[in-house]
């Protein structure tokens, strides 16, 4: 299965302990409890002690072990609360989270290190009643299962009422120990903190038929189980207890399927839920409780429909007034005029939106507010027909996922929200909203123009009432000219109202939409991207010498928050860029031994590292962009010539390169690189002609990944490599890379 999910097997306690410590990156870590005096004196210490005793009682251990285990649990929780300034309360799932770890028979120091790593990497911030993770989970549920979400909303059953312990304990609060261990085997190997939301989604979807079968008026009246009376929240909370160890593979398979059908904006906009970063949340991102549906970023909307056959593709619905749409709109967008839903009866927007949770009243009031119900019905029918035909024709504008786009102004978008709510009330799945609206789209395209893509705006934005030139600012400002944020906002405002015209016929729009086959121009690497100073008077960058040990401050590979902020690109598109001189398939090697399938692309001035996205075949994160002038040294090993280390630095005021960062890459084929290096010396074309560079020097290798050994949970020393067939003639690619790195204009 993808990403190494394997059939769950029985593991020894010692083996599982090694695997989990490797996955959590705490193997070999020191005793974090050593500075603590061991005093148990928190105001809530009695509660902590009682919860610790209850936990050990559930495990059924012998009396000899009981006292020591209670002491370990109480000490770990107390020190964690003290060091993090947390007040322990009954709803916290800290004891539940320790239950699977206690089965590993770890010493207290390792127990705390594993516990802290899990809390830091996999338990989201604000995991409390009415916390942000539960609002995010509701939006995810609404996106995939709108009918179930609407039912629970009607019964006022919020996610935190049944899922707070799921999320806070990674299901250990309700699953049997052997099931939890099997689940964590796969979960920790995935190293994806957002995966918990999709596992929770599958648990709920599995209970969907049972929940919807009940028609009781209140949640207290719903009786599910024959052995007792349970409200819906209680029944839902106990759902994970039905899991068996053999169900884990199917559980993860379904979770990955739903994950592939979810916009990546869910991760990017909420990456700060996880990790140790103390960066404050942006004000506009904090209140997910007020979000009508899942927000999607403009860059993802533009990227999703380019050369992507699988995954999320958006059918964009522009809900701005006709005159704004005609003045300029996304070339692939369908128009649904929100002016058809003007409040003729004077009902306040806030009052109207509160009725969203009363479906019958909502729909009745909505129909009364339509100025022309027949025209609105025709528009909706045409929209759905256009979506269907575009999917059948394979148009670049096609998409199974509806994304509504407003102007970006709150006073205008209130009517779009009414249209959007109408679709949600009809239980339409895959409904999202473009964050920031058309203003955000314009600003993004203007920013792209500033970077040098002078034609990008006109390739994406079209006008049905005038020429492209009419979209320019009335003051003559160029769309591609840089300026401060205030100037861009002013420009966007002027462009939005640049032209006025009457609404176009719905049928004509649909035909024009389906026939639209224009493809936006992809951005190419440009020589203007070069940064840093020329490479002059610097010692050779190539050698096979004793490498320094891995940096201890290397970014932890098990955290996804860094990847979530990176740009996503189509791999083949980037390989085919005219500026790309060489392409080397490889694996990026992290300090933990984890290896990630990657691609190195070399231009005349830069080296790009693209890390493959396991859940989106053919796509990758831009992991790094490095100017070749910043390469300080490139090293390899005699016994492992396929393992290459790049060291990067900056030229300080004294003209000396300071090493700031390093990256290791492993080619797909262990070729004889030494013979290539010994065949001669590489003379840099752009460096001092009198200075030559010797590629290879003899040395003994350091500890490195075992060549040819597949990743496996059966071998504690194995690295988590992901398949990747050998690439032909990789040895020459590395030699070419050396030449490119030494070449300076």
Secondary structure, 3 states (H helix, E strand, C coil): CHHHCCCCCCCCHHHHHHHHHHHCCCCCCCCCCCCCCCCCCCCCHHHHHHHHHHHHHHHCCCHHHHHHHHHHHHHHHHHHHHHHCCCCCCCCCHHHHHHHHHCCCCCHHHHHHHHHHHHHHHCCCCCCCCCHHHHHHHHHHHHHCHHHHHHHHHCCCCCHHHHHHHHHHCCCCCCCHHHHHHHHHHHHHHCCCCHHHHHHHHHHHHCHHHHHCCCCCCHHHCCCCCCCCCCHHHHHHCHHHHCCHHHHHHHHHHHHHHHHCCCCHHHHCCHHHCCCCCCCCCHHHCCHHHCCCEEECHHHHHHHCCCCCCCCCEEEEECCCHHHHHHCEECCCEECCHHHHCCCCCCCHHHHHHHHHCHHHHHHHHHHHCCCHHHHHHHHHHHHHHHHHHHHHCCCCCCCEEEEECCCCHHHHHHHHHHHHHHHHCCCCCEEEECCHHHHHHHHHHHHHHCCCCCHHHHHEECCCCCHHHHCCCCCCCCCCCCCHHHHHHHHHHHHCCCCCCCCCHHHHHHHHHHCCCCCCCCCCCHHHCCCCCCCCCCCCEECCCCCCCCCCCCCCCCCHHHHCCCEEEHHHHHCCCCCCEEEEEEEECCCCCEEEEEEEECCCEEEEEEECCCCCCEEEEEEEEEHHHEEEEECCCCCCCEEEEEEEEECCCCCEEEEEEEEEEECCCCCHHHHHHCCCEECCCCCCCCEECCCCCCCCCCCCCCCCCCCCCCCCCCCCCCCCCCCCHHHHHHHHHHHHHCCC
